[in-house]
Each structure stands twice: as structure tokens, then as C-alpha cells.
């Protein structure tokens, strides 16, 4: 039995996806399934970045916390993501200024900057080793996109913050090894990491802080008649407050929240280990890269000398018939010389987007909090939102209140038209990108 067969067997046994992130990570012990009824100050549902962070911060504030996870800790988007830690929201400052004004846009920026600071402080405080490397590079596929990125930089510098450097076409090609970009901006304090290791590091920190973690304990119902009780198949939790951190895996637990997010699958590949000559042609400054294609490409070189690239979206649990072929089209668009490279890992994970591409954060009731819909920025924002919810429960939090006031619309078409909506979006982005490539 070869290495990859053994890894696949371990993944099946542990229920984690066969991703390169997981292959580079030492698995955690399995936490037991909840049985019978328990009481807690707070019951948190979902052990991704948000749930792990809110549980950790609540425990550090002295609360008795129970964390329920339907699968395994860090099993969903948190462990499968592209591992990119960046400043800003998905809409960048020019768009935020036009919609929310100068004060609102600056508030969004400061929250995102706090997210980057929190990542570094959590890793330092809890000794989390997650292969972090500095450098997050946004590459523009057109001159108009580059102008937009530079407008974003100019606004940030107007806040008195020197976060980015800007590069022209030649410098960008020299760094990335790809000739498809008109230019780029880079932030050095941001960067990239192994997201599975980060999730496991947060899990250890929460466990050490006294959080009672239960896996394979899918929440079936939330009963708020009289006492607040969270029901699973094998047990329940009676709590004073509940925090829902389910994101793209919310399912039918709460229709109100489900109507405001669009879960989509995002696919990634990891190449075979590359030789020094090939590595010398790829992202030679050690940064991660994302670009302004409509079907965003994001990629980085890993510590074991592979290229990991995210490429394309689809319907959750319904990947394209030939996923490798689909992903190779994107890989070859950026790096034609990798046409025949061997692909060792292919995986997907569900992320959740909102109509306005901003996090959906707030209360369903006075004692029921929630957060979802990070729209691709969950590595930084989700742990920060978890901390903000903990502070809101403890004594109130202005940043939580600011995010909770953002109005969110239901995804058009509702739950029944989500599949055709994702297919239409996939077709549209691929078509527009192909037209741009030909030009």
C-alpha cells in the first residue's frame, strides 16, 4: 500500500477530506459524542474557526462552554480553505466607501486589520504552529483592475496606514512567474498558512481553556420555548445563550439564516513536489497570490515544495465529472509550463457567501447569536468575529454591534433555486474569463 492509499484510508477513518492540508497535519484525538443532557452558560454550535474562537474567548472570560460539532473539529471550510490571511473585506475600500461612506468604510478596514493582528496574537499566545509565511499578493488581470487595487491602497494610506506595496506588470511577472497580470499589490504582515493546522491549534487552545468539545454531535433542533435547549440525536445542552457558527453547513437548522447565504463548493489542487528549477519560476518572494479573475485563482508554494491552487466553484457535493481536467484548465492559464505536472491531491470545501459579500453577524433573539457568510475571507475574519461575539455576550461590543447593523438580503430564488444559481454563476464567470483571456 503506497503513501497516498494509506493517507486516504486514514482520512476515511477520521472523516477528514483527503487534502494536502490534512496530509501535512498531525491528527487530533477524537472528542466523544455528547450523551444525555448537559448544562452550560453557553452552547456553541459548529467547530470551525468562528465556533472555536468564540468558545476559547468565552472560556477565558470565565464562562462554562459546550461546543457541539456535527462532524470533526475543523472538518469544514476552516480546514479546507486556501489558507490566505489578508486585510480587508471581499468588497474593497472604493466599493465600501461608495455604499457605506467614509466612516463606515474605515470601520470595516479597522475590523479587518484587527483580524490580522488577532491571528498573530493567537498563534503567539497559544503556540500555534501552522506554517505561516508573510506576504499576501493581489494580482490584477487588467489595467482597470490594477487601478482599482491602487485606489484601495491610496484610501488605506489616507488612514495613515502603510500596509501595501504596489508593483507594475514587469515586477509582478518577475515575482509570480506568470505573464497574465497587469500589476499587483502586496501586504507583508498578512500571508498564508496551513488552515488545518490552524484549526487544530485553536481546538487545543479551547480544550486547554476548559471548553467541553463534542464531535459527531449534529444539532437537529433548537428549542427556545422556556429554557433554551440544543438537541442532538444522542443528547442535549440547556444553556443561557446559544451561538450558531455553522456557515455553509447550516443545512435546515434555521431557515431564516439559510436564506441569507449561498453555499458553494470551491476546489483546490496540490501538485507533486516540484524540483528546484520549476520552483524558481513560481512566486519567488514566498507570498500567496490571489487574482481578479471572476473565477478567482489563489495559490501558494507549500513547505514541501508543491503548488497549491484554488480554482473554480460548483454545487456542494456535486463536483464536475472530470474535476482534475477542470482544475488543470485554471492551472495552465496561470502557468502553461505546468501542463504535464502530476496532481497529487484534489479536494473541495463549502464556503458561504452573502449578497453583499460581507459577514452576516447578529442575534436571532436576545440569547441566540450567529455568524456566517464570510465570502472567502474566513481565515482572518471568522476568529475575529468569534472574539467579538464573546465580548458581546460578556459585556457588549461596539464592533459586533456595527457588523450586526449591516442589512442582508435573502439570496434570490430561495433554497430551491440555489443549484441553478450556482451553475449559472459558474458558467458566467468561466465565459467572461475566457473572453478576457482571448483579448
C-alpha positions as CSV (number, residue, x, y, z in Angstrom):
1,X,0.0,0.0,0.0
2,X,1.5,3.3,-1.1
3,X,1.6,6.6,0.9
4,X,-1.5,8.1,-0.8
5,X,-3.5,4.9,-0.2
6,X,-2.6,4.9,3.5
7,X,-3.5,8.6,3.7
8,X,-6.8,8.1,2.0
9,X,-7.6,5.3,4.5
10,X,-6.7,7.5,7.5
11,X,-8.9,10.2,6.1
12,X,-11.9,7.8,5.7
13,X,-11.3,6.6,9.3
14,X,-11.1,10.1,10.6
15,X,-13.8,11.5,8.3
16,X,-11.5,14.3,7.2
17,X,-11.1,15.1,3.5
18,X,-8.0,13.9,1.7
19,X,-6.5,17.3,1.3
20,X,-2.9,18.3,1.3
21,X,-3.6,20.4,4.3
22,X,-4.6,17.3,6.3
23,X,-1.7,15.3,4.9
24,X,0.7,17.8,6.5
25,X,-1.1,17.8,9.8
26,X,-0.9,15.5,12.9
27,X,-4.5,14.4,13.5
28,X,-6.1,15.2,16.8
29,X,-7.7,12.7,19.1
30,X,-11.5,12.2,18.5
31,X,-13.6,14.0,21.1
32,X,-16.5,11.9,22.4
33,X,-20.1,12.2,21.2
34,X,-22.5,14.0,23.6
35,X,-24.8,11.8,25.6
36,X,-27.6,12.7,27.9
37,X,-28.4,16.3,29.0
38,X,-25.7,18.8,30.0
39,X,-26.0,22.4,31.3
40,X,-23.8,25.2,30.3
41,X,-23.6,29.0,30.3
42,X,-23.1,29.0,26.5
43,X,-23.7,26.3,23.9
44,X,-21.7,26.9,20.7
45,X,-22.8,25.0,17.5
46,X,-20.1,24.4,14.9
47,X,-16.3,23.8,15.5
48,X,-14.9,25.8,12.6
49,X,-12.8,29.0,13.2
50,X,-15.8,31.0,14.4
51,X,-17.0,28.4,16.9
52,X,-13.5,27.5,18.2
53,X,-12.7,31.2,18.7
54,X,-15.9,32.2,20.4
55,X,-15.6,29.1,22.7
56,X,-12.0,29.9,23.5
57,X,-12.6,33.6,24.3
58,X,-15.8,32.8,26.3
59,X,-13.9,30.2,28.4
60,X,-11.1,32.7,29.0
61,X,-13.8,35.2,30.2
62,X,-14.9,32.6,32.8
63,X,-18.0,31.1,31.1
64,X,-18.8,27.4,31.1
65,X,-18.9,26.5,27.4
66,X,-20.1,23.4,25.5
67,X,-19.1,23.2,21.8
68,X,-21.0,20.8,19.6
69,X,-19.7,19.7,16.2
70,X,-21.7,17.5,13.7
71,X,-18.5,16.0,12.2
72,X,-15.0,16.7,13.4
73,X,-13.3,19.9,14.6
74,X,-12.1,21.9,11.6
75,X,-13.7,19.5,9.3
76,X,-15.5,22.0,7.0
77,X,-14.3,25.2,5.3
78,X,-11.9,26.1,8.1
79,X,-9.7,23.1,7.5
80,X,-10.1,23.0,3.7
81,X,-9.7,26.7,2.8
82,X,-6.9,28.3,0.7
83,X,-5.2,29.4,3.9
84,X,-4.9,33.0,2.9
85,X,-4.8,35.6,5.6
86,X,-5.5,39.0,4.2
87,X,-6.5,42.6,5.0
88,X,-9.9,44.0,4.0
89,X,-13.3,42.6,3.3
90,X,-14.3,41.0,0.0
91,X,-15.6,44.4,-1.3
92,X,-12.5,46.6,-1.2
93,X,-12.4,50.2,0.1
94,X,-13.6,52.1,-3.0
95,X,-16.8,50.0,-3.1
96,X,-17.3,50.2,0.7
97,X,-16.9,54.0,0.6
98,X,-19.5,54.4,-2.1
99,X,-22.0,52.2,-0.2
100,X,-21.2,53.0,3.5
101,X,-19.5,56.3,3.4
102,X,-16.0,57.2,4.6
103,X,-16.7,56.5,8.2
104,X,-18.3,53.1,7.5
105,X,-15.6,52.0,5.1
106,X,-12.9,52.9,7.5
107,X,-14.6,50.9,10.3
108,X,-14.7,47.9,8.0
109,X,-11.0,48.3,7.4
110,X,-10.1,48.6,11.1
111,X,-12.1,45.5,11.8
112,X,-10.2,43.6,9.1
113,X,-6.8,44.9,10.4
114,X,-7.8,43.7,13.9
115,X,-8.4,40.2,12.3
116,X,-4.8,40.0,11.1
117,X,-3.5,41.2,14.5
118,X,-5.6,38.6,16.3
119,X,-4.2,35.8,14.1
120,X,-0.7,36.7,15.1
121,X,-1.6,37.1,18.8
122,X,-3.4,33.8,19.0
123,X,-0.5,31.9,17.4
124,X,1.9,33.6,19.8
125,X,-0.2,33.1,22.9
126,X,-1.2,29.5,22.3
127,X,2.0,28.4,20.5
128,X,0.1,27.5,17.3
129,X,2.4,26.3,14.6
130,X,0.6,26.5,11.2
131,X,3.4,27.1,8.7
132,X,2.7,30.8,8.4
133,X,4.6,32.8,5.8
134,X,4.4,36.5,5.3
135,X,3.1,38.1,2.1
136,X,-0.4,38.3,0.5
137,X,-0.4,39.4,-3.1
138,X,-3.4,40.6,-5.1
139,X,-2.8,40.5,-8.9
140,X,-4.8,42.4,-11.4
141,X,-5.7,40.8,-14.8
142,X,-6.4,44.2,-16.4
143,X,-5.3,47.7,-16.1
144,X,-8.7,48.8,-14.8
145,X,-8.4,46.1,-12.1
146,X,-5.0,47.4,-11.2
147,X,-6.3,51.0,-11.0
148,X,-9.0,49.7,-8.6
149,X,-6.4,47.9,-6.4
150,X,-4.3,51.1,-6.3
151,X,-7.3,53.2,-5.4
152,X,-7.8,50.8,-2.5
153,X,-4.1,51.3,-1.4
154,X,-4.5,55.1,-1.7
155,X,-7.5,55.1,0.6
156,X,-5.7,52.9,3.2
157,X,-2.7,55.2,3.1
158,X,-5.1,58.1,3.8
159,X,-5.9,56.4,7.1
160,X,-2.2,56.8,8.0
161,X,-1.5,53.1,7.4
162,X,1.3,51.9,5.2
163,X,0.2,48.3,4.5
164,X,0.8,47.7,0.8
165,X,3.5,48.0,-1.8
166,X,2.4,48.3,-5.4
167,X,4.1,46.6,-8.4
168,X,3.9,47.1,-12.1
169,X,3.5,44.4,-14.8
170,X,7.2,43.6,-15.2
171,X,7.9,43.3,-11.4
172,X,4.7,41.2,-10.9
173,X,5.7,38.8,-13.7
174,X,9.2,38.5,-12.2
175,X,7.8,37.6,-8.8
176,X,4.9,35.4,-9.8
177,X,6.4,33.7,-12.9
178,X,3.2,34.4,-14.8
179,X,2.7,36.9,-17.6
180,X,-1.1,37.2,-17.3
181,X,-1.1,40.1,-14.7
182,X,-1.1,43.8,-15.3
183,X,0.3,44.6,-11.9
184,X,-0.2,43.8,-8.2
185,X,-0.3,45.0,-4.6
186,X,1.2,43.1,-1.6
187,X,0.7,43.3,2.1
188,X,3.6,41.8,4.1
189,X,2.1,41.4,7.6
190,X,-0.7,39.3,6.0
191,X,0.3,36.0,4.4
192,X,-0.6,32.3,4.2
193,X,-0.8,29.2,6.4
194,X,-1.9,25.6,6.7
195,X,-5.6,26.1,7.6
196,X,-6.0,22.6,9.1
197,X,-3.1,23.1,11.5
198,X,-4.5,26.5,12.5
199,X,-7.9,24.9,13.2
200,X,-6.3,22.2,15.3
201,X,-4.2,24.8,17.1
202,X,-7.4,26.7,18.1
203,X,-9.0,23.4,19.1
204,X,-6.1,22.6,21.5
205,X,-6.3,26.2,22.9
206,X,-10.1,25.9,23.5
207,X,-9.7,22.5,25.1
208,X,-7.0,23.7,27.4
209,X,-9.2,26.6,28.4
210,X,-11.8,24.2,29.6
211,X,-14.3,24.1,26.7
212,X,-16.2,20.8,26.6
213,X,-15.9,19.7,23.0
214,X,-18.2,17.1,21.5
215,X,-17.8,15.7,18.0
216,X,-20.2,13.7,15.8
217,X,-22.9,15.5,17.6
218,X,-25.0,17.1,14.9
219,X,-27.6,19.6,16.2
220,X,-31.1,18.7,15.0
221,X,-33.2,21.3,16.7
222,X,-33.0,24.5,18.8
223,X,-35.8,24.7,21.4
224,X,-36.4,28.2,22.7
225,X,-39.7,27.6,24.5
226,X,-39.0,28.4,28.1
227,X,-35.4,27.2,28.7
228,X,-33.0,27.3,25.7
229,X,-32.2,23.7,24.7
230,X,-30.0,22.5,21.9
231,X,-31.0,19.0,20.8
232,X,-28.9,16.3,19.1
233,X,-29.7,12.7,18.4
234,X,-27.8,11.4,21.5
235,X,-28.0,14.3,23.9
236,X,-28.8,17.9,24.5
237,X,-27.5,21.1,26.1
238,X,-29.5,23.5,28.2
239,X,-27.8,26.9,28.1
240,X,-28.3,30.6,28.8
241,X,-27.0,31.6,25.4
242,X,-26.5,29.8,22.1
243,X,-24.1,30.7,19.4
244,X,-24.7,29.3,15.9
245,X,-21.4,29.0,13.8
246,X,-22.5,26.7,11.0
247,X,-21.8,28.8,8.0
248,X,-22.1,26.7,4.7
249,X,-23.0,23.6,6.7
250,X,-26.1,25.2,8.4
251,X,-28.5,23.0,6.4
252,X,-32.1,23.2,7.6
253,X,-31.3,24.1,11.2
254,X,-32.5,27.7,10.8
255,X,-34.4,28.8,7.6
256,X,-34.0,32.5,8.3
257,X,-30.2,32.3,8.3
258,X,-30.1,29.7,5.5
259,X,-32.0,32.1,3.1
260,X,-29.3,34.7,3.5
261,X,-26.3,32.6,2.4
262,X,-25.3,30.8,-0.8
263,X,-23.2,27.7,-0.1
264,X,-20.8,26.9,-2.9
265,X,-18.1,24.3,-3.3
266,X,-14.6,25.6,-4.1
267,X,-12.0,23.2,-5.5
268,X,-8.2,23.0,-4.9
269,X,-5.3,21.0,-6.2
270,X,-1.8,20.3,-4.9
271,X,0.9,19.3,-7.4
272,X,3.5,16.7,-6.9
273,X,6.7,18.1,-5.1
274,X,8.5,20.3,-7.7
275,X,12.2,20.4,-8.5
276,X,14.3,23.5,-7.8
277,X,14.3,24.7,-11.4
278,X,10.5,24.7,-11.5
279,X,10.1,26.2,-8.1
280,X,12.4,29.0,-9.2
281,X,9.7,30.1,-11.7
282,X,6.9,30.3,-9.0
283,X,6.2,33.1,-6.6
284,X,9.8,33.7,-5.6
285,X,9.0,36.1,-2.8
286,X,7.2,33.4,-0.7
287,X,3.9,35.2,-0.8
288,X,0.5,33.7,-1.6
289,X,-1.3,35.1,-4.6
290,X,-5.0,35.8,-5.5
291,X,-6.2,37.5,-8.6
292,X,-9.1,39.5,-10.0
293,X,-10.4,36.8,-12.4
294,X,-14.1,36.4,-11.9
295,X,-13.4,32.7,-11.0
296,X,-10.7,33.7,-8.6
297,X,-7.4,31.9,-8.7
298,X,-5.5,31.7,-5.5
299,X,-2.2,29.9,-5.0
300,X,0.9,29.4,-2.9
301,X,4.0,27.2,-2.6
302,X,3.9,24.9,0.4
303,X,6.8,23.9,2.7
304,X,7.1,20.6,0.9
305,X,7.6,22.3,-2.4
306,X,4.2,21.9,-4.0
307,X,2.0,24.4,-5.7
308,X,-1.5,24.5,-4.2
309,X,-4.1,26.3,-6.3
310,X,-7.8,27.1,-5.8
311,X,-9.7,27.2,-9.0
312,X,-13.4,27.1,-9.8
313,X,-16.7,26.8,-7.9
314,X,-19.5,24.3,-8.1
315,X,-22.6,22.9,-6.4
316,X,-21.8,21.4,-2.9
317,X,-21.3,17.6,-3.1
318,X,-21.7,17.6,-6.9
319,X,-18.2,18.2,-8.4
320,X,-17.7,18.3,-12.2
321,X,-17.4,14.8,-13.8
322,X,-13.7,15.3,-14.5
323,X,-12.6,17.6,-11.7
324,X,-8.9,17.2,-12.4
325,X,-9.3,18.3,-16.0
326,X,-11.5,21.2,-14.9
327,X,-8.8,22.4,-12.4
328,X,-5.9,21.9,-14.9
329,X,-7.5,24.5,-17.2
330,X,-7.1,27.0,-14.5
331,X,-3.6,25.9,-13.6
332,X,-2.5,26.1,-17.2
333,X,-4.0,29.5,-17.6
334,X,-1.6,30.9,-15.0
335,X,1.4,28.5,-15.6
336,X,1.3,26.9,-19.0
337,X,4.7,25.2,-18.3
338,X,2.9,23.1,-15.6
339,X,0.7,21.5,-18.3
340,X,2.0,18.0,-17.6
341,X,2.7,18.3,-13.9
342,X,1.3,15.5,-11.7
343,X,-1.6,16.3,-9.4
344,X,-1.3,14.5,-6.1
345,X,-4.4,16.0,-4.2
346,X,-7.8,17.3,-5.3
347,X,-10.4,18.4,-2.8
348,X,-13.3,20.7,-2.3
349,X,-14.9,22.5,0.6
350,X,-18.1,24.5,1.1
351,X,-17.9,28.2,1.7
352,X,-20.8,30.6,2.2
353,X,-21.3,33.9,0.5
354,X,-23.8,36.7,1.1
355,X,-25.5,39.0,-1.4
356,X,-23.4,42.0,-0.3
357,X,-20.3,39.8,0.3
358,X,-20.0,41.0,3.9
359,X,-20.2,38.8,7.0
360,X,-23.7,38.2,8.3
361,X,-23.4,38.7,12.1
362,X,-26.1,39.3,14.7
363,X,-28.8,37.9,17.0
364,X,-31.8,35.8,16.3
365,X,-33.1,36.5,19.8
366,X,-31.6,38.2,22.8
367,X,-29.8,35.0,23.8
368,X,-29.1,33.5,20.3
369,X,-26.1,34.8,18.4
370,X,-24.9,33.8,15.0
371,X,-22.2,34.5,12.4
372,X,-21.9,33.3,8.8
373,X,-21.2,34.2,5.2
374,X,-17.5,35.3,5.2
375,X,-17.5,35.2,1.4
376,X,-13.9,33.9,1.1
377,X,-12.3,35.9,3.9
378,X,-12.9,33.5,6.8
379,X,-9.3,32.7,7.7
380,X,-8.9,36.2,9.2
381,X,-12.5,37.3,9.9
382,X,-14.0,34.2,11.4
383,X,-11.8,34.0,14.5
384,X,-12.1,37.8,15.0
385,X,-15.9,37.6,14.7
386,X,-15.8,34.8,17.3
387,X,-13.9,37.1,19.7
388,X,-16.4,39.9,19.0
389,X,-19.4,37.7,19.8
390,X,-17.7,36.5,23.1
391,X,-17.2,40.2,24.1
392,X,-20.8,41.0,23.1
393,X,-22.1,38.2,25.4
394,X,-19.8,39.2,28.2
395,X,-20.3,43.0,28.4
396,X,-21.2,44.3,24.9
397,X,-19.0,45.1,21.9
398,X,-19.2,48.1,19.6
399,X,-17.6,46.2,16.6
400,X,-20.1,43.4,17.0
401,X,-23.0,45.9,17.0
402,X,-21.6,47.7,13.9
403,X,-21.5,44.4,12.0
404,X,-24.9,43.4,13.3
405,X,-26.5,46.6,11.8
406,X,-25.4,45.7,8.3
407,X,-28.5,44.8,6.3
408,X,-28.5,41.5,4.5
409,X,-30.9,40.4,1.7
410,X,-32.1,36.9,1.1
411,X,-30.3,35.1,-1.8
412,X,-32.6,35.5,-4.8
413,X,-34.7,32.4,-5.6
414,X,-34.5,30.8,-2.2
415,X,-33.3,27.3,-1.3
416,X,-34.9,25.6,-4.3
417,X,-33.1,27.7,-7.0
418,X,-29.7,27.5,-5.4
419,X,-28.4,24.8,-7.7
420,X,-29.2,26.5,-10.9
421,X,-28.0,29.8,-9.4
422,X,-24.5,28.3,-8.8
423,X,-24.5,26.7,-12.2
424,X,-25.4,30.0,-13.8
425,X,-22.7,31.8,-11.9
426,X,-20.1,29.2,-12.8
427,X,-21.0,29.4,-16.5
428,X,-21.0,33.2,-16.4
429,X,-17.6,33.6,-14.7
430,X,-15.9,30.9,-16.8
431,X,-17.3,32.5,-20.0
432,X,-16.3,36.1,-19.1
433,X,-12.8,34.9,-18.1
434,X,-12.4,33.0,-21.4
435,X,-13.3,36.1,-23.3
436,X,-10.9,38.2,-21.3
437,X,-8.1,35.6,-21.9
438,X,-8.7,35.8,-25.7
439,X,-8.5,39.5,-25.6
